[in-house]
Amino acid sequence: MNQVQLNPPLNGINGTLSVPGDKSISHRAVIFSALAEGTSHISNFLIGEDCLRTVQAFREFGVEIEQIGTNVTIHGKGIASLKAPTQPINFGNSGTTARLMSGILAALPMFSTAYGDPSLSKRPMDRVVVPLSKMGAEIYGREQSKLLPLAFQGKKLIGKEIKMNVKSAQVKSALLLAGMLAEGETTVIEQGITRNHTEMLMAQYGIHLTKKDNELMIKGDQQPKASDLRVPGDISSAAFFLVAASVVFDSEITIEGVGLNPTRDGILTALRKMGAELEVEETERVGHEPVGRISVKSSYLHGITVEGDLIPNLIDEIPILALAATQAKGTTVIKDAKELRVKETDRIKAVATNLNNIGARVEPTEDGMVIYGDTTLQGGTIHSYGDHRIGMMGAIASLISKSPVTIEDKDCINISYPNFFDHLHEVCK
Ligand code: S3P
């Protein structure tokens, strides 16, 4: 049965967790290893459905990839050895696979086609198709190439200066990957700071990239070199338990081995501003990524405004932040977050509808939401709409609801956090 009913715990929640590997880094580790010359070993890889789509995509190109649990070994033979896929590539639910792979498919001299599930088929692809076309890409698709399925008549692209018109790490990464394979130099001009895992991994896989202010310059015809990598824990997954421990009375949770990349830690900034009791310690560098421990205790939260440059830094954490805001004193305003409308589902609508259904007061706005705090959640049903982060928000809501919460379509949580319910039971013991 693809639903679960969760009861509020009798006591606080406690424990130490290591969350699964970072989704963004897992995708990119496969991409660079598969394009590389030589064998790369990746450990703590996220065995979630999205990242496995990226693995499968490269198998279609003839790359030999072995996966045993969270260990993945990739036998790269270099860019020139990739073979044209004989079947359409299935990107599933994965926006990151779709956008990043588009940069590669457009730039390899071969024909390929790709499609996605019903959710991904509604998400905008023109944000990569249009700038790639400026480099000479030939991409054809549904609704003037705005939507999947897409067909790529891949060819050598020409490096260009491209000014991005959306704050998106996926678009930036697609352009950097295309630039790495193109002829000449590509300059990507960002509108604001977005997660920089592609840049960090390019350094690790021997790709030269320079950055000046908001401009990234990459020379073409570069071949990545194999590298071993341990993927840090995903701060976006940790966020669910950070909020849980903050809002459930008498709780304390520590998350170990979690990525602390400053382009991803906006959830820590926001929770601190709300009055959360967080302790963060960087314990090591894994490759170029800072990794450490986050401890959190229950505390009284208050409402804040979340906007501007902070938004891309916590874009995936907004559903769980909204849940925290229902427990905070005062009002929380989230704005400049229109991107939420084009995630796995319309997350503004999904968060507001679901939280209101269980007793919260959330007003959706065009580019965010207003959450009136200090509400008592009554319990009821949360529809995930196939969106993993909405499903997990609902599960954490069950910890502070008067009556049980039922999560419909719970299996989508496997996309980013396959052992989420095990961890939830562990901290509730
Ligand atoms: C991601 C970037 C973000 C994020 C997504 C993963 C990435 O999307 O929401 O979950 O790995 O680059 P956008 O680039 O669309 O903001």
Boltz pocket constraint, residues with backbone or C-beta under 6 A from the ligand:
constraints:
  - pocket:
      binder: B
      contacts: [[A, 23], [A, 24], [A, 25], [A, 96], [A, 167], [A, 168], [A, 169], [A, 170], [A, 171], [A, 173], [A, 195], [A, 315], [A, 316], [A, 339]]
      max_distance: 6.0
